[in-house]
């Protein structure tokens, strides 16, 4: 109840949109060593926003010589990392994948 109240207070428009069938508000945790395979949405009628609440401290370090971060998201051909308290917004109709190659949540 407390979390729901906070989300409704600070992201009212997102909650209203979700309740009318136009999206969703979810919490997601990517365990250490986890990857989400490349995928994309079937349409580009909405954008996706990720808010970093807990981000691995070593997540922005590169995992290989291609500049791929240890913890990040690839949207189309570009890799991004999360920052605590910052929003990452993208069009999920573009192919995207997620990885956490750290030992942190």
GROMACS elastic network, one bead per residue, 0.5 to 0.9 nm:
[ bonds ]
;  ai    aj funct       b0    kb
    1     4     6  0.51240   500
    1     5     6  0.61226   500
    1     6     6  0.86702   500
    2     5     6  0.51064   500
    2     6     6  0.62358   500
    2     7     6  0.86989   500
    3     6     6  0.50947   500
    3     7     6  0.61952   500
    3     8     6  0.85365   500
    4     7     6  0.51741   500
    4     8     6  0.60779   500
    4     9     6  0.85169   500
    5     8     6  0.50805   500
    5     9     6  0.60349   500
    5    10     6  0.86160   500
    6     9     6  0.50398   500
    6    10     6  0.60644   500
    6    11     6  0.80939   500
    7    10     6  0.52724   500
    7    11     6  0.53463   500
    7    12     6  0.70197   500
    7    14     6  0.87843   500
    7    15     6  0.75316   500
    7    25     6  0.86808   500
    8    11     6  0.54463   500
    8    13     6  0.82647   500
    8    14     6  0.82762   500
    8    15     6  0.61761   500
    8    16     6  0.84994   500
    9    12     6  0.57821   500
   10    13     6  0.87443   500
   11    14     6  0.54069   500
   11    15     6  0.63340   500
   11    16     6  0.87222   500
   12    15     6  0.51166   500
   12    16     6  0.60688   500
   12    17     6  0.85427   500
   13    16     6  0.50653   500
   13    17     6  0.60952   500
   13    18     6  0.85659   500
   14    17     6  0.50964   500
   14    18     6  0.61296   500
   14    19     6  0.85889   500
   14    22     6  0.89686   500
   14    23     6  0.79202   500
   14    24     6  0.77033   500
   14    25     6  0.71236   500
   15    18     6  0.50439   500
   15    19     6  0.60605   500
   15    20     6  0.85860   500
   15    23     6  0.86097   500
   15    24     6  0.74972   500
   15    25     6  0.67499   500
   16    19     6  0.51498   500
   16    20     6  0.62678   500
   16    21     6  0.88501   500
   16    22     6  0.86579   500
   17    20     6  0.52165   500
   17    21     6  0.65243   500
   17    22     6  0.51325   500
   17    23     6  0.62303   500
   17    24     6  0.77427   500
   18    21     6  0.51992   500
   18    22     6  0.51352   500
   18    25     6  0.66984   500
   19    22     6  0.73464   500
   19    23     6  0.78645   500
   19    24     6  0.78086   500
   20    23     6  0.80725   500
   21    24     6  0.78348   500
   22    46     6  0.82508   500
   23    46     6  0.79678   500
   23    48     6  0.89774   500
   29    54     6  0.88680   500
   29   105     6  0.71871   500
   30    33     6  0.84249   500
   30    34     6  0.63006   500
   30    35     6  0.79271   500
   30    36     6  0.88608   500
   30    98     6  0.87000   500
   30    99     6  0.78827   500
   30   100     6  0.66047   500
   30   105     6  0.64177   500
   31    34     6  0.55778   500
   31    35     6  0.87490   500
   31   100     6  0.69877   500
   31   102     6  0.89020   500
   31   103     6  0.82773   500
   31   104     6  0.73413   500
   31   105     6  0.53662   500
   32    35     6  0.89204   500
   32    99     6  0.88353   500
   32   100     6  0.56315   500
   32   101     6  0.61995   500
   32   102     6  0.55654   500
   32   104     6  0.54036   500
   32   105     6  0.57337   500
   33    99     6  0.75652   500
   33   100     6  0.54517   500
   33   102     6  0.62341   500
   33   103     6  0.67462   500
   33   104     6  0.86492   500
   34    98     6  0.83309   500
   34    99     6  0.59144   500
   34   100     6  0.53436   500
   34   101     6  0.66947   500
   34   102     6  0.88594   500
   35    97     6  0.75492   500
   35    98     6  0.56046   500
   35   100     6  0.62402   500
   35   101     6  0.78848   500
   36    39     6  0.83638   500
   36    96     6  0.88567   500
   36    97     6  0.55857   500
   36    98     6  0.50124   500
   36    99     6  0.63012   500
   37    96     6  0.80348   500
   37    97     6  0.53937   500
   37    98     6  0.70103   500
   37    99     6  0.85305   500
   38    74     6  0.85498   500
   38    95     6  0.60841   500
   38    96     6  0.51760   500
   38    98     6  0.76814   500
   39    92     6  0.85929   500
   39    93     6  0.86234   500
   39    94     6  0.81411   500
   39    95     6  0.52262   500
   39    96     6  0.55886   500
   39    97     6  0.64999   500
   40    43     6  0.85321   500
   40    92     6  0.57329   500
   40    94     6  0.56334   500
   40    96     6  0.61845   500
   40    97     6  0.86968   500
   41    44     6  0.71990   500
   41    91     6  0.87178   500
   41    92     6  0.55888   500
   41    94     6  0.73411   500
   41    95     6  0.79400   500
   42    92     6  0.87577   500
   42    93     6  0.62537   500
   43    46     6  0.77752   500
   43    92     6  0.83037   500
   43    93     6  0.56821   500
   44    47     6  0.72420   500
   44    91     6  0.66116   500
   44    92     6  0.70685   500
   44    93     6  0.50993   500
   44    94     6  0.82961   500
   45    91     6  0.87012   500
   45    93     6  0.85159   500
   46    91     6  0.69169   500
   46    92     6  0.78307   500
   46    93     6  0.85165   500
   47    89     6  0.68079   500
   47    90     6  0.56150   500
   47    92     6  0.62097   500
   47    93     6  0.82960   500
   48    88     6  0.82199   500
   48    89     6  0.56103   500
   48    90     6  0.53900   500
   48    91     6  0.61117   500
   48    92     6  0.62024   500
   49    87     6  0.63874   500
   49    88     6  0.55607   500
   49    90     6  0.65128   500
   49    91     6  0.88719   500
   50    82     6  0.80892   500
   50    86     6  0.82866   500
   50    87     6  0.55752   500
   50    88     6  0.50514   500
   50    89     6  0.63341   500
   50    90     6  0.86210   500
   51    82     6  0.76856   500
   51    83     6  0.80516   500
   51    84     6  0.74226   500
   51    85     6  0.63501   500
   51    86     6  0.57538   500
   51    88     6  0.63554   500
   51    89     6  0.87089   500
   52    55     6  0.62696   500
   52    82     6  0.56228   500
   52    83     6  0.55019   500
   52    85     6  0.54832   500
   52    86     6  0.59597   500
   52    87     6  0.67237   500
   52    88     6  0.80370   500
   53    82     6  0.89694   500
   53    83     6  0.80175   500
   53    84     6  0.52176   500
   53    85     6  0.60790   500
   53    86     6  0.84374   500
   54    83     6  0.83427   500
   54    84     6  0.61483   500
   54    85     6  0.87152   500
   54   105     6  0.73935   500
   55    58     6  0.85694   500
   55    59     6  0.70832   500
   55    71     6  0.84392   500
   55    82     6  0.66639   500
   55    83     6  0.65849   500
   55    84     6  0.62095   500
   55   104     6  0.82541   500
   55   105     6  0.69696   500
   56    59     6  0.50010   500
   56    60     6  0.82298   500
   56    71     6  0.73164   500
   56   100     6  0.84627   500
   56   102     6  0.71624   500
   56   103     6  0.81948   500
   56   104     6  0.54209   500
   56   105     6  0.60115   500
   57    60     6  0.75699   500
   57    61     6  0.88485   500
   57   102     6  0.89084   500
   57   104     6  0.78456   500
   58    61     6  0.55723   500
   58    62     6  0.88650   500
   58    70     6  0.72277   500
   58    71     6  0.77828   500
   58   102     6  0.68618   500
   58   103     6  0.89014   500
   58   104     6  0.82540   500
   59    62     6  0.79366   500
   59    69     6  0.63676   500
   59    72     6  0.69933   500
   59    81     6  0.72482   500
   59    82     6  0.82150   500
   59   100     6  0.73964   500
   59   101     6  0.79030   500
   59   102     6  0.65791   500
   59   104     6  0.85969   500
   60    63     6  0.89621   500
   60    68     6  0.88177   500
   60    69     6  0.52892   500
   60    70     6  0.62466   500
   60    71     6  0.63676   500
   60    72     6  0.74657   500
   60    80     6  0.86890   500
   60    81     6  0.61546   500
   60    82     6  0.81491   500
   61    67     6  0.86084   500
   61    68     6  0.83111   500
   61    69     6  0.54723   500
   61    70     6  0.58067   500
   61    71     6  0.79644   500
   62    65     6  0.74598   500
   62    66     6  0.80897   500
   62    67     6  0.53922   500
   62    68     6  0.53222   500
   62    70     6  0.55211   500
   62    71     6  0.85517   500
   63    66     6  0.81899   500
   63    67     6  0.70668   500
   63    68     6  0.57235   500
   63    69     6  0.54777   500
   63    71     6  0.85945   500
   63   101     6  0.76539   500
   64    67     6  0.59950   500
   64    68     6  0.60807   500
   64    69     6  0.78375   500
   64    70     6  0.84597   500
   65    68     6  0.75590   500
   67    79     6  0.83407   500
   68    71     6  0.84582   500
   68    72     6  0.79155   500
   68    74     6  0.87077   500
   68    79     6  0.65879   500
   68    80     6  0.88247   500
   69    72     6  0.57089   500
   69    73     6  0.84242   500
   69    79     6  0.73034   500
   69    80     6  0.77807   500
   69    81     6  0.71727   500
   69    99     6  0.84301   500
   69   100     6  0.86593   500
   69   101     6  0.83979   500
   70    81     6  0.89505   500
   70    99     6  0.70579   500
   70   100     6  0.59220   500
   70   102     6  0.59879   500
   71    80     6  0.87876   500
   71    81     6  0.66203   500
   71    82     6  0.82092   500
   71    98     6  0.76153   500
   71    99     6  0.53565   500
   71   101     6  0.58460   500
   71   102     6  0.66324   500
   72    79     6  0.65899   500
   72    80     6  0.55303   500
   72    82     6  0.68007   500
   72    97     6  0.84543   500
   72    98     6  0.58158   500
   72    99     6  0.56200   500
   72   100     6  0.66947   500
   72   101     6  0.89393   500
   73    78     6  0.83107   500
   73    79     6  0.56025   500
   73    80     6  0.53115   500
   73    81     6  0.63552   500
   73    82     6  0.83860   500
   73    96     6  0.68098   500
   73    97     6  0.56238   500
   73    99     6  0.65170   500
   74    77     6  0.65694   500
   74    78     6  0.54375   500
   74    80     6  0.61844   500
   74    81     6  0.88251   500
   74    95     6  0.79988   500
   74    96     6  0.51491   500
   74    97     6  0.53045   500
   74    98     6  0.64317   500
   74    99     6  0.86932   500
   75    78     6  0.55206   500
   75    79     6  0.64229   500
   75    80     6  0.77494   500
   75    90     6  0.74825   500
   75    91     6  0.81864   500
   75    92     6  0.76912   500
   75    94     6  0.63011   500
   75    95     6  0.59672   500
   75    97     6  0.69616   500
   76    79     6  0.83372   500
   76    94     6  0.55847   500
   76    95     6  0.53025   500
   76    96     6  0.60682   500
   76    97     6  0.89622   500
   77    95     6  0.86353   500
   77    96     6  0.86545   500
   80    88     6  0.83663   500
   81    88     6  0.83804   500
   82    85     6  0.87936   500
   82    86     6  0.71985   500
   82    87     6  0.78268   500
   82    88     6  0.68906   500
   83    86     6  0.54189   500
   83    87     6  0.78527   500
   83    88     6  0.85451   500
   84    87     6  0.85448   500
   90    93     6  0.88047   500
   90    94     6  0.84923   500
   91    94     6  0.61398   500
   92    95     6  0.68618   500
   92    96     6  0.69404   500
   93    96     6  0.83791   500
   99   102     6  0.89147   500
  100   103     6  0.80492   500
  100   104     6  0.81344   500
  100   105     6  0.81222   500
  101   104     6  0.85600   500
  102   105     6  0.79517   500
